[in-house]
Amino acid sequence: MRSHEKVLITTSRRPTRRIRTFCNDLARCIPNSIRINRGKLNREGIAEKALELDAERIVIINRWKGGPGKLELFHVSEGLVGVPPLIYVRGIKLQREFGFRKLGRFRSLAITASFSHGNDEIKKLADALSRFLNIPFILPNEKLAGYDLLMHISKNVSEQLSITFFESRLGREIGPRITLSHLIWNLRKER
């Protein structure tokens, strides 16, 4: 990611402590990300803040029943422009729940995925996040060397889509782990 292509990460208006921690976890994992407290900012205010901070992309973590309910992706132009997919979250496991309390920020990130032929949703999500975050999507036969962290997309044992983060040098999962409920690719119906 070029240095001027920052990602702003924020929350819905009244985040819980768990959502704020999740926001911090993501900010540590995504290079060139800036985490801000939303406060009373409306969407136009978030767009203005992003421009002020030289961020071209925004991730908003919305609340649902006290936890993260969905992740919305936006490009900043004249206001916020939604970028698919809209990611509905079933559950999360925070870095501290993996036993990691004070991780530093990671400088490089790549996406990996486990998918079989005919399972296009995982590959489609990996491609979309790679484009949005401007980070490489490494296919199974390519080399992983040179990245501090890997964002891995797969299906868990319950066949639910899952996004998690692995420290590449030690090959250990550090979180956060995001279990997805579903994805919405056509945003016109949703907003």
Rosetta silent file (secondary structure, phi, psi, omega in degrees, C-alpha in Angstrom):
SEQUENCE: MRSHEKVLITTSRRPTRRIRTFCNDLARCIPNSIRINRGKLNREGIAEKALELDAERIVIINRWKGGPGKLELFHVSEGLVGVPPLIYVRGIKLQREFGFRKLGRFRSLAITASFSHGNDEIKKLADALSRFLNIPFILPNEKLAGYDLLMHISKNVSEQLSITFFESRLGREIGPRITLSHLIWNLRKER
SCORE:     score description
SCORE:     0.000 S_00000001
   1 L     0.000  129.338  177.310    0.000    0.000    0.000 S_00000001
   2 L   -69.780  149.919 -170.288    1.387    3.357   -0.930 S_00000001
   3 L   -62.169  -26.127 -178.187    1.777    5.646    2.053 S_00000001
   4 L   -84.804   -2.240 -179.722   -0.862    8.140    0.929 S_00000001
   5 L  -100.142   77.506 -177.272   -3.552    5.465    0.683 S_00000001
   6 E   -88.278  156.797  176.612   -4.684    5.294    4.266 S_00000001
   7 E  -116.557  125.130  176.274   -7.684    3.432    5.663 S_00000001
   8 E   -93.628  129.686  179.034   -9.773    5.087    8.370 S_00000001
   9 E  -117.215  127.303  179.554  -11.404    2.632   10.802 S_00000001
  10 E  -146.477 -175.662 -173.219  -14.252    3.760   13.027 S_00000001
  11 E  -122.692  177.602  170.057  -17.440    2.519   14.669 S_00000001
  12 L   -70.163  178.758 -170.616  -21.139    3.188   14.769 S_00000001
  13 L   -64.574  -39.734 -177.008  -22.251    6.008   17.050 S_00000001
  14 L  -120.269   75.578 -175.621  -22.532    4.184   20.383 S_00000001
  15 L   -73.921  150.072  172.642  -19.901    1.454   20.349 S_00000001
  16 L   -84.185  170.126  176.821  -19.524   -1.049   23.145 S_00000001
  17 H   -59.258  -38.884 -179.583  -16.135   -1.742   24.726 S_00000001
  18 H   -63.172  -41.057  178.301  -15.954   -4.959   22.649 S_00000001
  19 H   -66.857  -41.124  178.374  -16.493   -3.032   19.386 S_00000001
  20 H   -62.867  -40.733  178.177  -13.821   -0.472   20.350 S_00000001
  21 H   -64.965  -43.081  177.838  -11.374   -3.306   21.112 S_00000001
  22 H   -60.061  -42.573  177.294  -12.210   -4.981   17.780 S_00000001
  23 H   -59.507  -44.764  177.815  -11.616   -1.653   16.022 S_00000001
  24 H   -63.877  -41.817  178.334   -8.199   -1.379   17.715 S_00000001
  25 H   -58.374  -48.078  179.845   -7.343   -4.986   16.759 S_00000001
  26 H   -62.315  -40.372 -179.420   -8.114   -4.272   13.091 S_00000001
  27 H   -63.867  -33.455  176.561   -6.105   -1.042   13.169 S_00000001
  28 H   -68.763  -34.223 -173.511   -3.059   -2.951   14.441 S_00000001
  29 H   -84.606  -31.613 -174.884   -3.410   -5.538   11.662 S_00000001
  30 L   -95.336  113.434 -179.728   -4.141   -3.319    8.649 S_00000001
  31 L   -59.285  148.148  179.191   -1.085   -1.302    7.572 S_00000001
  32 L    59.381   29.654  176.819   -1.591    2.448    7.108 S_00000001
  33 E   -99.924  151.381  178.738   -4.853    2.402    9.019 S_00000001
  34 E  -125.500  126.689  178.691   -6.004    5.137   11.340 S_00000001
  35 E  -102.296  130.051  176.865   -8.529    4.410   14.057 S_00000001
  36 L  -126.647  152.918  169.652  -10.733    7.273   15.232 S_00000001
  37 L   -79.955  130.865 -176.074  -13.484    7.619   17.772 S_00000001
  38 L   -73.386  -40.813 -176.975  -16.633    8.529   15.884 S_00000001
  39 L    61.177 -129.890 -177.913  -18.315   10.514   18.618 S_00000001
  40 L   -99.864   12.489 -178.429  -21.237   12.448   17.144 S_00000001
  41 L   -64.609  131.871  170.670  -19.907   12.535   13.594 S_00000001
  42 L   -84.908 -177.444 -176.326  -22.453   11.755   10.907 S_00000001
  43 H   -62.678  -36.910  177.389  -21.351   10.090    7.667 S_00000001
  44 H   -64.494  -38.818  177.499  -20.495   13.428    6.056 S_00000001
  45 H   -64.447  -37.404  176.894  -18.405   14.272    9.129 S_00000001
  46 H   -64.898  -42.575  178.364  -16.579   10.948    8.823 S_00000001
  47 H   -60.576  -43.499  178.940  -15.855   11.709    5.140 S_00000001
  48 H   -63.307  -42.532  179.346  -14.480   15.147    6.089 S_00000001
  49 H   -63.153  -40.253  178.565  -12.333   13.622    8.849 S_00000001
  50 H   -61.904  -45.181  179.169  -10.990   11.040    6.387 S_00000001
  51 H   -63.188  -39.984  177.671  -10.019   13.751    3.904 S_00000001
  52 H   -59.712  -37.355 -178.133   -8.396   15.727    6.729 S_00000001
  53 L   -91.604    4.174  179.760   -6.328   12.627    7.631 S_00000001
  54 L    64.500   36.663  177.313   -5.534   11.854    3.967 S_00000001
  55 E  -102.553  134.657 -178.491   -7.497    8.582    4.067 S_00000001
  56 E  -101.894  -11.547 -177.696   -9.166    7.388    0.884 S_00000001
  57 E  -133.018  150.487 -178.919  -11.014    4.413    2.343 S_00000001
  58 E  -134.916  137.617  170.333  -13.206    3.931    5.407 S_00000001
  59 E  -115.859  123.260  176.280  -14.313    0.865    7.361 S_00000001
  60 E  -110.745  124.665  177.837  -17.277    1.420    9.693 S_00000001
  61 E   -96.943  112.301 -177.494  -17.967   -1.271   12.288 S_00000001
  62 E   -94.642  150.006 -176.316  -21.679   -1.192   13.103 S_00000001
  63 E   -88.644  141.863  172.290  -23.256   -2.452   16.302 S_00000001
  64 E  -148.140  118.123 -179.935  -25.824   -5.240   16.509 S_00000001
  65 L    51.725   43.074  174.765  -27.048   -6.623   19.848 S_00000001
  66 L    85.216   -8.531  179.750  -24.019   -5.232   21.693 S_00000001
  67 E  -126.616  178.959  177.181  -21.403   -6.637   19.342 S_00000001
  68 E   -64.799  126.945 -177.575  -20.094   -5.956   15.864 S_00000001
  69 E  -106.458  -35.271  177.367  -22.974   -6.575   13.448 S_00000001
  70 E  -157.853  154.020  175.531  -21.613   -5.506   10.103 S_00000001
  71 E  -111.368  123.513  177.141  -18.586   -4.012    8.407 S_00000001
  72 E  -108.421  135.057 -179.224  -19.278   -1.333    5.824 S_00000001
  73 E  -110.584  136.030 -178.648  -16.594   -0.365    3.313 S_00000001
  74 E  -137.850  147.813  163.788  -16.460    3.070    1.678 S_00000001
  75 E   -98.704  148.682  177.725  -14.331    5.081   -0.720 S_00000001
  76 E  -100.477  120.822  169.268  -14.153    8.791    0.011 S_00000001
  77 L  -133.090 -113.196  172.700  -14.966   11.082   -2.880 S_00000001
  78 L   -92.193   83.241 -172.389  -17.712   13.676   -2.535 S_00000001
  79 L    98.452 -161.064 -179.203  -19.088   11.977    0.543 S_00000001
  80 E  -104.039  133.119  177.247  -18.993    8.247    1.153 S_00000001
  81 E  -115.911  118.190 -178.147  -19.418    5.766   -1.678 S_00000001
  82 E   -64.758  140.587  179.199  -20.235    2.229   -0.579 S_00000001
  83 E  -120.125  127.166  177.847  -17.959   -0.568   -1.783 S_00000001
  84 E   -72.649  153.234    3.878  -19.216   -4.157   -1.882 S_00000001
  85 E   -93.889  161.055  166.578  -19.485   -6.383   -0.073 S_00000001
  86 E   -84.140  123.030 -170.594  -21.439   -5.369    2.980 S_00000001
  87 E  -104.881  111.161  175.986  -20.107   -7.857    5.543 S_00000001
  88 E   -88.669  133.203 -172.688  -22.536   -9.152    8.159 S_00000001
  89 E  -105.128  130.464  175.141  -20.790  -10.532   11.242 S_00000001
  90 E   -88.046  -39.225 -179.589  -21.997  -13.544   13.230 S_00000001
  91 E  -170.196  164.878  178.289  -19.269  -13.314   15.876 S_00000001
  92 E  -135.440  156.635  169.035  -15.708  -12.281   16.661 S_00000001
  93 E  -126.772  119.350 -174.307  -12.810  -13.487   18.766 S_00000001
  94 L   -78.411  163.426  177.739  -10.535  -10.636   19.853 S_00000001
  95 H   -58.134  -40.830 -179.055   -6.733  -10.674   20.036 S_00000001
  96 H   -64.270  -27.903  178.625   -6.870  -10.645   23.840 S_00000001
  97 H   -76.878  -13.947  170.507   -9.050  -13.784   23.693 S_00000001
  98 H   -89.739   -4.472  179.887   -6.208  -15.477   21.811 S_00000001
  99 L    96.678   11.343  179.996   -3.915  -14.446   24.672 S_00000001
 100 L  -109.922  115.371 -176.435   -2.342  -11.419   22.965 S_00000001
 101 L  -100.341  -45.403 -171.874   -2.732   -8.206   24.911 S_00000001
 102 L  -124.989   60.520  176.857   -0.236   -5.637   23.694 S_00000001
 103 L   -73.656  146.067  173.683    0.651   -6.419   20.094 S_00000001
 104 L   -81.054 -179.480  177.292    2.356   -3.699   18.100 S_00000001
 105 L   -79.031  143.630  177.291    1.242   -2.540   14.677 S_00000001
 106 L   -94.299  142.292 -175.312    2.062   -4.758   11.731 S_00000001
 107 L   -94.075  -23.781 -178.840    3.745   -3.181    8.722 S_00000001
 108 L  -138.413  142.265 -174.134    2.871   -5.628    5.961 S_00000001
 109 E  -141.825  139.560  172.816   -0.204   -7.719    5.267 S_00000001
 110 E  -134.139  156.488  178.423   -1.258  -10.127    2.527 S_00000001
 111 E  -100.451  136.235  170.498   -4.469  -12.072    1.998 S_00000001
 112 E  -124.931  162.607 -178.944   -4.539  -15.862    1.686 S_00000001
 113 E  -151.254  149.040  173.371   -7.569  -18.066    1.203 S_00000001
 114 L  -111.871  112.436  179.317   -8.601  -21.706    1.352 S_00000001
 115 L  -149.292  150.520  178.292  -11.102  -22.502   -1.334 S_00000001
 116 L  -102.795  164.154  177.818  -11.915  -25.367   -3.614 S_00000001
 117 L   -58.671  131.690 -178.975  -12.829  -25.201   -7.252 S_00000001
 118 L    95.799  -12.640  176.636  -16.442  -24.095   -7.490 S_00000001
 119 L   -99.435   82.608 -172.573  -16.399  -22.206   -4.174 S_00000001
 120 H   -78.967  -22.235 -174.584  -16.320  -18.721   -5.645 S_00000001
 121 H   -63.486  -40.332  179.357  -17.519  -16.751   -2.611 S_00000001
 122 H   -64.043  -47.429  179.641  -14.212  -17.069   -0.712 S_00000001
 123 H   -64.089  -40.474  179.379  -12.164  -16.046   -3.745 S_00000001
 124 H   -62.574  -42.512  177.956  -14.589  -13.207   -4.553 S_00000001
 125 H   -65.973  -43.726  178.840  -14.303  -11.881   -0.960 S_00000001
 126 H   -60.964  -43.921  177.651  -10.493  -12.202   -1.008 S_00000001
 127 H   -61.297  -44.870 -177.961  -10.327  -10.312   -4.330 S_00000001
 128 H   -63.890  -44.569  179.469  -12.666   -7.578   -3.038 S_00000001
 129 H   -69.017  -34.738  176.730  -10.719   -7.071    0.220 S_00000001
 130 H   -61.426  -46.325  179.224   -7.412   -7.142   -1.678 S_00000001
 131 H   -66.420  -45.877 -176.283   -8.619   -4.345   -3.985 S_00000001
 132 H   -64.093  -46.230 -177.424  -10.232   -2.322   -1.177 S_00000001
 133 H   -85.947   -7.928 -178.928   -7.266   -2.514    1.214 S_00000001
 134 L    56.978   49.006  176.647   -4.740   -2.402   -1.648 S_00000001
 135 L  -126.764  153.707 -175.997   -2.882   -5.444   -0.338 S_00000001
 136 L   -71.930  145.518  171.373   -1.817   -8.530   -2.297 S_00000001
 137 E  -102.767  112.462 -175.916   -3.917  -11.686   -2.545 S_00000001
 138 L   -94.990  118.216  178.386   -1.432  -14.560   -2.476 S_00000001
 139 L   -74.001  159.236 -173.579   -2.630  -17.716   -4.201 S_00000001
 140 L   -53.264  -31.395 -177.590   -1.755  -21.108   -2.623 S_00000001
 141 L   -91.392    2.922 -179.614    1.249  -21.767   -4.899 S_00000001
 142 L   -94.761  160.862 -177.812    2.833  -18.324   -4.401 S_00000001
 143 L   -79.730  140.723 -178.899    5.466  -17.402   -1.796 S_00000001
 144 L   -99.027   -4.155 -175.906    4.378  -15.829    1.475 S_00000001
 145 L   -59.626  146.246  174.798    7.798  -14.502    2.501 S_00000001
 146 L    97.009   -3.059  178.688    8.089  -10.837    3.297 S_00000001
 147 L  -112.419  132.140  178.351    4.735  -10.287    5.014 S_00000001
 148 L   -68.968  -35.183 -170.012    4.452   -9.775    8.763 S_00000001
 149 E  -139.581  146.449  176.272    0.823  -10.809    8.850 S_00000001
 150 E  -121.525  129.904  171.658   -1.586  -12.870    6.770 S_00000001
 151 E   -93.393  116.547 -175.423   -5.337  -12.294    6.583 S_00000001
 152 E  -109.513  130.532  179.747   -6.772  -15.743    5.904 S_00000001
 153 E  -113.874  128.652 -178.147  -10.263  -16.314    4.484 S_00000001
 154 E  -158.803 -176.165  170.173  -11.794  -19.775    4.683 S_00000001
 155 E  -106.124  139.455  178.718  -14.812  -21.736    5.867 S_00000001
 156 L   -84.011 -174.972 -177.018  -14.812  -23.022    9.440 S_00000001
 157 L   -63.072  -23.084  177.581  -15.999  -26.460   10.565 S_00000001
 158 L   -90.007    9.413  179.929  -19.600  -25.184   10.546 S_00000001
 159 L    66.409   24.673  175.640  -19.159  -24.108    6.890 S_00000001
 160 L   -97.090  143.393  175.761  -19.343  -20.409    7.844 S_00000001
 161 E   -64.033  141.344 -177.400  -17.041  -17.904    6.184 S_00000001
 162 E  -140.637  139.140  174.357  -14.262  -16.806    8.496 S_00000001
 163 E  -120.060  128.314  177.291  -11.573  -14.116    8.318 S_00000001
 164 E  -143.650  170.213 -175.558   -8.635  -14.354   10.681 S_00000001
 165 E  -121.297  132.049  178.923   -5.098  -13.060   11.061 S_00000001
 166 E  -119.917  134.694  170.540   -1.907  -15.133   11.356 S_00000001
 167 E   -73.762  118.027 -169.158    1.549  -13.915   12.266 S_00000001
 168 L   -70.645  -35.373 -176.867    3.434  -15.320    9.281 S_00000001
 169 L   -62.914  -42.821 -178.153    6.864  -15.799   10.861 S_00000001
 170 L   -99.306   -9.241  178.760    5.570  -18.065   13.642 S_00000001
 171 L    66.122   26.747 -178.484    2.491  -19.324   11.808 S_00000001
 172 E  -109.288  144.827  177.450    0.230  -18.648   14.783 S_00000001
 173 E   -76.380  128.829  179.766   -3.253  -17.190   14.752 S_00000001
 174 L  -115.328  -11.657 -178.759   -3.342  -13.909   16.627 S_00000001
 175 L    80.497  177.327    0.455   -6.814  -12.655   15.717 S_00000001
 176 L   -71.208  155.143  173.028   -9.093  -11.029   15.474 S_00000001
 177 E  -107.909  128.491 -177.509  -11.174  -13.861   14.009 S_00000001
 178 E  -115.616  116.766  175.027  -14.368  -12.728   12.306 S_00000001
 179 E   -95.219  125.403 -174.155  -17.086  -15.293   11.632 S_00000001
 180 E   -93.050  146.530  174.020  -19.380  -14.015    8.911 S_00000001
 181 E   -87.368  -56.162  176.958  -23.126  -14.377    8.714 S_00000001
 182 E  -165.377  169.293 -179.533  -23.486  -13.365    5.063 S_00000001
 183 E  -119.888  142.171  173.885  -22.291  -10.936    2.396 S_00000001
 184 E  -114.369  118.349 -177.772  -24.334   -8.460    0.360 S_00000001
 185 L   -93.487  -25.703  178.547  -22.790   -7.726   -3.032 S_00000001
 186 L  -100.736  103.169 -172.320  -25.524   -5.458   -4.422 S_00000001
 187 L   -79.556  -18.077 -176.746  -25.461   -2.394   -2.188 S_00000001
 188 L   -60.835  -37.679 -179.392  -28.314   -0.470   -3.821 S_00000001
 189 L   -72.862  -27.065 -166.935  -30.956   -2.592   -2.100 S_00000001
 190 L   -87.400  -32.525 -170.170  -29.219   -2.488    1.272 S_00000001
 191 L   -86.094    0.000    0.000  -28.547    1.183    2.065 S_00000001
